[in-house]
Amino acid sequence: MQITEIYKSLQGESSYTGLPCIFVRLTACNLRCSWCDSEYTFTGGKKMTAEHVEAEVQRLSAANCKLVEITGGEPMLQEREVVPLMQSLVGSGFEVLLETSGERPLDKVPAEVVKIVDVKCPHSGAANSFRESNLKTLHPRDEIKFVLSDRTDYEFARDFVRRHDLSKQVANIILSPAFQKDASGRGSTAQCLIDPKELTQWMLEDGLQARLGIQIHKFIWDPSLKGV
Ligand code: SF4
């Protein structure tokens, strides 16, 4: 499979935020989100077999890190190779997270893998890319995430959650302010496209059963850094 990078860091998003995690970042994406911070994954990378990827994960896990996130790009573009890799990692005792847009079918993802599905909102530029049949593949431990850049995106997310009764299907629904695309320097909430305070107020007003998600890695390290 085509791999952009494999590294260990802290999990910056999802309900696993703050935990040590090994990231396997696959190359290529079929979407072009306006606020994407992973454009360097669109091309390049290097070919690695699933065995080589797992060996590198095992090496990085030597300090007892058993959490792995498969991400990209869009990892499910390489379904044929990535599904056996996830199966093998689960079999080796890792807790495996899959970060995906939900545009590709998710029915082959092993049940033990926690899917973190990033449903694209209108101002991502990839609106309507989510494959609704994937809702049937959700397990209670899976997570649905919406990255928001304005009130229209918020209302889309809120209505999507209500229409599909998502809080009955998954434990965590995460609303996350999009970060300025080329932000650098010291990360601050001023670089979020929606003020988290304003988003919090909307969530409370609407009584939305969702969690506010802040990308903590953008605050720990320079937001322009890769591989952290
Ligand atoms: S799906 Fe992810 S990697 Fe692909 S363009 Fe959107 S944010 Fe970037």
Residues whose N, C-alpha, C, O or C-beta is under 5 A from the ligand:
A	BS01	SF4	C29 L31 R32 C33 C36 S38 G72 G73 E74 S101
